Amino acid sequence: MGYIKKLKKIVRQCVAKNWLDKDPFMGYKMKLRETHRAYLSEEELQTLFNKEFSVARLDQVKDIFLFSCFTGLAYSDVMKLSPSDITIGIDGEKWVYTTRTKTDTASRIPLLPTAQEVINKYSKHPKALSSNRLLPSLSNQ
């Protein structure tokens, strides 16, 4: 619907400049559906946090997901975080200062204790250290 909305605007400008004889969108009503996003409850997050995996890779996936939950960052944004993106804010607490990949907008996110635990867990991880990232990189395939 976003593309149609933009196209409709261009077509209206064309009609106004007499580049088109009539508006092909005349009488067309766009129907926007409200989306309801599901979210995890505090109980579900705690269950996931306490879950033990026997495979180290799955444990990393869980930790990266939890980090995303507690920062609100997308996977691509989490994977590009480096130690230099963690800064002490004016409140004296740790904050994540980064630029979002998709929107190219600056973000300032308080680093909650659970997210800090995940960072601490991987602070000495060879993959994270060699790539100068906060967390080891994994494919999201």
Protein Blocks (a to p, Z undefined) as FASTA:
>chain_A
ZZmmmmmmmmmmmmmnopafbdfkgoiacdddddddddddfklmmmmmmpccfblklmmm
mmmmmmmmmnopafklmmmpcfklpccdfkopacdddddfklopacdddddfklmmmmmm
mmmgmklmmnopabdcddfZZ
